[in-house]
Amino acid sequence: MARPDRSKEELSEKILADLQEKYPNGFIVVPTVVGPVACRCPSRSDYQRFQSNLFDDKKKAQAVDMLVTASLIYPDIKTFNDMVDQAPGIMTPIGSELIKFAGSDGDAEAKKY
């Protein structure tokens, strides 16, 4: 049986309001084929751990997963793990959006003075 595509699904008004109250500094919601995922901005230490893991050959493969799970605010971790089991590729776009949300802009150009 084919998995239904839930990429157009959005969070309810109540869930969004609850998250906005709990995370007044903002969060992102990333649509995935198995439903929406919300993440807060990673803490400085979470982001530093992510960068450190990228350069550790033993931890490199899990670096994005660890950053995403550390920043996850919706759904709960059990539901999220079930989602990842159904569609492991969702970690890539969530991680990419989370890295941008944390302030990393690979396309930024510095001005020289």
C-alpha positions as YAML, in Angstrom:
chain: A
units: angstrom
residues:
- id: 1
  name: MET
  ca: [0.00, 0.00, 0.00]
- id: 2
  name: ALA
  ca: [1.39, 3.38, -1.00]
- id: 3
  name: ARG
  ca: [2.08, 5.98, 1.66]
- id: 4
  name: PRO
  ca: [-0.27, 8.99, 1.36]
- id: 5
  name: ASP
  ca: [1.49, 12.24, 0.45]
- id: 6
  name: ARG
  ca: [1.04, 14.63, 3.38]
- id: 7
  name: SER
  ca: [3.31, 17.38, 2.02]
- id: 8
  name: LYS
  ca: [0.42, 19.88, 1.75]
- id: 9
  name: GLU
  ca: [-0.72, 19.27, 5.33]
- id: 10
  name: GLU
  ca: [-0.39, 22.22, 7.70]
- id: 11
  name: LEU
  ca: [-0.39, 22.58, 11.47]
- id: 12
  name: SER
  ca: [-3.72, 23.46, 13.05]
- id: 13
  name: GLU
  ca: [-4.34, 26.99, 14.30]
- id: 14
  name: LYS
  ca: [-4.32, 25.68, 17.88]
- id: 15
  name: ILE
  ca: [-0.95, 23.93, 17.50]
- id: 16
  name: LEU
  ca: [0.54, 27.02, 15.83]
- id: 17
  name: ALA
  ca: [-0.79, 29.29, 18.59]
- id: 18
  name: ASP
  ca: [0.59, 26.97, 21.28]
- id: 19
  name: LEU
  ca: [4.01, 26.88, 19.59]
- id: 20
  name: GLN
  ca: [4.04, 30.67, 19.12]
- id: 21
  name: GLU
  ca: [3.33, 31.14, 22.80]
- id: 22
  name: LYS
  ca: [5.98, 28.65, 23.86]
- id: 23
  name: TYR
  ca: [8.63, 29.81, 21.32]
- id: 24
  name: PRO
  ca: [8.19, 33.61, 20.98]
- id: 25
  name: ASN
  ca: [11.59, 33.94, 19.26]
- id: 26
  name: GLY
  ca: [10.24, 31.95, 16.34]
- id: 27
  name: PHE
  ca: [10.37, 28.52, 14.78]
- id: 28
  name: ILE
  ca: [10.09, 26.97, 11.35]
- id: 29
  name: VAL
  ca: [7.59, 24.48, 9.97]
- id: 30
  name: VAL
  ca: [8.90, 22.24, 7.21]
- id: 31
  name: PRO
  ca: [6.39, 20.31, 5.10]
- id: 32
  name: THR
  ca: [7.39, 16.70, 4.46]
- id: 33
  name: VAL
  ca: [5.78, 13.78, 2.64]
- id: 34
  name: VAL
  ca: [4.78, 12.35, 6.03]
- id: 35
  name: GLY
  ca: [3.50, 15.58, 7.59]
- id: 36
  name: PRO
  ca: [4.72, 18.93, 8.90]
- id: 37
  name: VAL
  ca: [7.67, 19.19, 11.30]
- id: 38
  name: ALA
  ca: [8.39, 22.22, 13.49]
- id: 39
  name: CYS
  ca: [11.80, 23.16, 14.89]
- id: 40
  name: ARG
  ca: [13.05, 26.00, 17.06]
- id: 41
  name: CYS
  ca: [16.32, 27.69, 16.23]
- id: 42
  name: PRO
  ca: [19.17, 25.52, 17.49]
- id: 43
  name: SER
  ca: [21.02, 26.75, 20.54]
- id: 44
  name: ARG
  ca: [24.59, 27.89, 20.12]
- id: 45
  name: SER
  ca: [25.87, 24.70, 21.77]
- id: 46
  name: ASP
  ca: [23.62, 22.50, 19.56]
- id: 47
  name: TYR
  ca: [24.99, 24.24, 16.46]
- id: 48
  name: GLN
  ca: [28.59, 23.96, 17.64]
- id: 49
  name: ARG
  ca: [28.05, 20.24, 18.31]
- id: 50
  name: PHE
  ca: [26.61, 19.91, 14.78]
- id: 51
  name: GLN
  ca: [29.66, 21.60, 13.25]
- id: 52
  name: SER
  ca: [32.03, 19.50, 15.32]
- id: 53
  name: ASN
  ca: [30.23, 16.30, 14.29]
- id: 54
  name: LEU
  ca: [30.52, 17.23, 10.61]
- id: 55
  name: PHE
  ca: [34.29, 16.92, 10.87]
- id: 56
  name: ASP
  ca: [34.26, 13.71, 12.91]
- id: 57
  name: ASP
  ca: [34.26, 10.76, 10.51]
- id: 58
  name: LYS
  ca: [32.50, 8.56, 13.06]
- id: 59
  name: LYS
  ca: [29.69, 11.09, 13.70]
- id: 60
  name: LYS
  ca: [29.40, 12.85, 10.34]
- id: 61
  name: ALA
  ca: [26.49, 10.73, 9.12]
- id: 62
  name: GLN
  ca: [24.42, 11.58, 12.20]
- id: 63
  name: ALA
  ca: [25.28, 15.29, 12.40]
- id: 64
  name: VAL
  ca: [22.11, 16.58, 10.73]
- id: 65
  name: ASP
  ca: [19.92, 14.03, 12.54]
- id: 66
  name: MET
  ca: [21.30, 15.17, 15.88]
- id: 67
  name: LEU
  ca: [20.76, 18.86, 15.06]
- id: 68
  name: VAL
  ca: [17.18, 18.25, 13.93]
- id: 69
  name: THR
  ca: [16.21, 16.13, 16.94]
- id: 70
  name: ALA
  ca: [17.80, 18.66, 19.33]
- id: 71
  name: SER
  ca: [15.67, 21.44, 17.76]
- id: 72
  name: LEU
  ca: [12.43, 19.47, 17.26]
- id: 73
  name: ILE
  ca: [9.31, 21.00, 18.84]
- id: 74
  name: TYR
  ca: [6.55, 19.25, 16.85]
- id: 75
  name: PRO
  ca: [5.60, 16.43, 16.66]
- id: 76
  name: ASP
  ca: [6.75, 14.55, 19.75]
- id: 77
  name: ILE
  ca: [9.96, 12.53, 19.36]
- id: 78
  name: LYS
  ca: [8.22, 9.13, 19.10]
- id: 79
  name: THR
  ca: [5.93, 10.33, 16.31]
- id: 80
  name: PHE
  ca: [8.87, 12.01, 14.59]
- id: 81
  name: ASN
  ca: [10.96, 8.83, 14.74]
- id: 82
  name: ASP
  ca: [8.04, 6.92, 13.20]
- id: 83
  name: MET
  ca: [7.92, 9.55, 10.44]
- id: 84
  name: VAL
  ca: [11.65, 9.18, 9.79]
- id: 85
  name: ASP
  ca: [11.27, 5.39, 9.69]
- id: 86
  name: GLN
  ca: [8.61, 5.85, 6.98]
- id: 87
  name: ALA
  ca: [10.60, 8.44, 5.01]
- id: 88
  name: PRO
  ca: [14.25, 8.75, 6.11]
- id: 89
  name: GLY
  ca: [14.95, 11.38, 3.47]
- id: 90
  name: ILE
  ca: [12.95, 14.01, 5.36]
- id: 91
  name: MET
  ca: [16.00, 14.74, 7.50]
- id: 92
  name: THR
  ca: [17.76, 16.40, 4.55]
- id: 93
  name: PRO
  ca: [15.25, 19.20, 3.82]
- id: 94
  name: ILE
  ca: [14.50, 19.72, 7.51]
- id: 95
  name: GLY
  ca: [18.22, 20.00, 8.27]
- id: 96
  name: SER
  ca: [18.78, 22.33, 5.34]
- id: 97
  name: GLU
  ca: [15.99, 24.69, 6.43]
- id: 98
  name: LEU
  ca: [17.14, 24.52, 10.05]
- id: 99
  name: ILE
  ca: [20.70, 25.46, 9.13]
- id: 100
  name: LYS
  ca: [19.38, 28.49, 7.20]
- id: 101
  name: PHE
  ca: [17.12, 29.41, 10.14]
- id: 102
  name: ALA
  ca: [20.18, 29.31, 12.41]
- id: 103
  name: GLY
  ca: [21.70, 32.08, 10.30]
- id: 104
  name: SER
  ca: [23.94, 30.16, 7.92]
- id: 105
  name: ASP
  ca: [23.68, 31.53, 4.41]
- id: 106
  name: GLY
  ca: [26.01, 29.84, 1.98]
- id: 107
  name: ASP
  ca: [25.06, 32.37, -0.71]
- id: 108
  name: ALA
  ca: [25.97, 35.43, 1.34]
- id: 109
  name: GLU
  ca: [28.69, 37.62, -0.06]
- id: 110
  name: ALA
  ca: [30.88, 39.69, 2.19]
- id: 111
  name: LYS
  ca: [31.63, 43.26, 1.19]
- id: 112
  name: LYS
  ca: [35.28, 44.20, 1.29]
- id: 113
  name: TYR
  ca: [36.23, 47.61, 2.67]
...
